[in-house]
Amino acid sequence: MKPLGRRSLLKHAALSVVVATAALAGCGKKEEPKPAAQAPAAAPAPAPEPLKIGFIYVGPVGDAGWTFAHDNGRKYIEEKFGDKIKTTFVEKVPEGPDAERVIRDLVAQGNKVIFATSFGYMDAMEKVAKDHPEVKFEHATGYKTSENLRVYEGRFYEDAYMAGVVAGRMTKSNVLGFVGSFPIPEVLRNINAFTLGARSVNPKVTTKVVWVNTWFDPPKEAEAAQSLINAKADVLLQNTDSTAVLQTAEKNGKFAFGWDSDMSAFAPKAHLASCVLTWGPYYEKTVNDVLNKTWKSEVTKWGTKEGMNDFVKIADFVPAEVKAEVDKIKAGLKDGSFAVFKGPIADNTGKERLAKDAVADDAWKGGINFYVKGVEGKVPSGK
């Protein structure tokens, strides 16, 4: 074998050093730590369940009157609160045992707020409220309250008074007609206010009343209206929920008013104005009270001042001076300078019911069981 030369030896030695160094480096290398596993992103908190709200109606939502107005209030809060609430309603529920069954069913469906929108639901509401303290109960036009039951109503007699002023100016026979539902203080207030308003501008006016003992029955309402017209009434008002009275007046060439909502489109030739109720703002208050946990049992009575009721769509053919009279009264109701029930007020037997200059409080108005001077007949006993 030929001996390696010096250059070859040096080259071979250098290569050996490189290989050995690489081997040592490989043996002493530390493994890089693996990146720590990231914790999974927290799941978003579930959206709160919507507040479930139930409504019970005495008439159909298409009655163009009382129930229609309440259902507009329901739609109002749906728009206001969006997915924070969920509403449902049951229409055409008779007052009595059926009402209790429906209210209990609304509770079973998980509704935490229930609005019962007719006077005759009062006893059923009180009974179910005792059994379900976790639910808030709201009753329109009643007077019974408890820890989880409260009452709300509009001062609708203010509208009836303004209607009376217009009627007193527009009548030719000096006979007005009123179709009454039930002889309860709520309705008697409206009959009396209508008559007081009319006689404030025309002391010759008298008012005839026909009772139908129902809130919504168009044929019965029409029949009652016709009987009043046959008895020489030429301007009519009602405390019932359909457009039948107004339409009957138009068929006979007489005048009448819309009640609960704007009814001007149903009988424009007869329509003098409409007495309307706007429930939305109160329903908004209730929802806010529940969501903010500030709900408490109370009695709320709102009127023209608060925007719950109004007298609207006075016909173009009503004289300007009559419209001015109404505007003055409405302004007084809004600023508190005018009161519908201010003495002296006597009933139709001549008995003084409110002393001169005295202003009736809610207790007095809630106990009305008589006709004022100018209303013919006697108040029927019972409901």
WOMOCOR-V258553 format. One record per backbone hydrogen bond with DSSP energy under -1.0 kcal/mol. CO is the residue of the C=O (numbers start at 1). NH is the residue of the N-H. If there is no record, write none. Layout:
co/nh
CO/NH
CO/NH
This chain:
co/nh
5/9
6/10
7/11
8/12
9/13
10/14
11/15
12/16
13/17
14/18
15/19
16/20
17/21
18/22
19/23
20/24
21/25
22/26
23/27
24/28
51/86
52/112
52/113
53/88
54/115
55/90
56/117
57/93
59/92
60/63
65/69
66/70
67/71
68/72
69/73
70/74
71/75
72/76
73/77
74/78
75/79
76/80
77/81
78/82
81/84
82/85
84/51
86/53
88/55
90/57
96/100
97/101
98/102
99/103
100/104
101/105
102/106
103/107
104/108
105/109
106/111
107/110
112/136
113/54
114/138
115/56
116/140
118/121
119/122
121/125
122/126
123/127
124/128
125/129
126/130
128/132
132/135
136/114
137/150
138/116
139/152
146/149
148/137
149/146
150/139
151/300
152/141
153/302
154/156
155/158
156/160
157/161
158/162
159/163
160/164
161/165
162/166
163/167
164/168
165/169
166/170
167/171
174/206
175/234
176/208
177/237
178/210
179/239
180/212
181/213
182/184
184/188
185/189
187/191
188/192
189/193
190/194
191/195
192/196
193/197
194/198
195/199
196/200
198/201
198/202
202/205
206/176
207/376
208/178
210/180
215/241
217/221
218/222
219/223
220/224
221/225
222/226
223/227
224/228
225/229
226/230
228/233
229/232
234/255
235/177
237/179
243/247
244/248
245/249
246/250
247/251
248/252
249/254
250/253
255/236
256/272
258/275
260/277
263/266
267/270
267/271
270/256
272/315
273/258
274/312
275/260
276/310
279/283
280/284
281/285
282/286
283/287
284/288
285/289
286/290
287/291
288/292
289/294
289/295
290/293
298/151
300/153
302/155
303/308
308/278
310/276
312/274
315/318
319/323
320/324
321/325
322/326
323/327
324/328
325/329
326/330
327/331
328/332
329/333
330/334
331/335
332/337
332/338
340/342
341/360
343/357
345/353
345/354
346/373
347/350
351/347
354/345
355/358
358/343
361/365
362/366
371/348
372/375
374/207
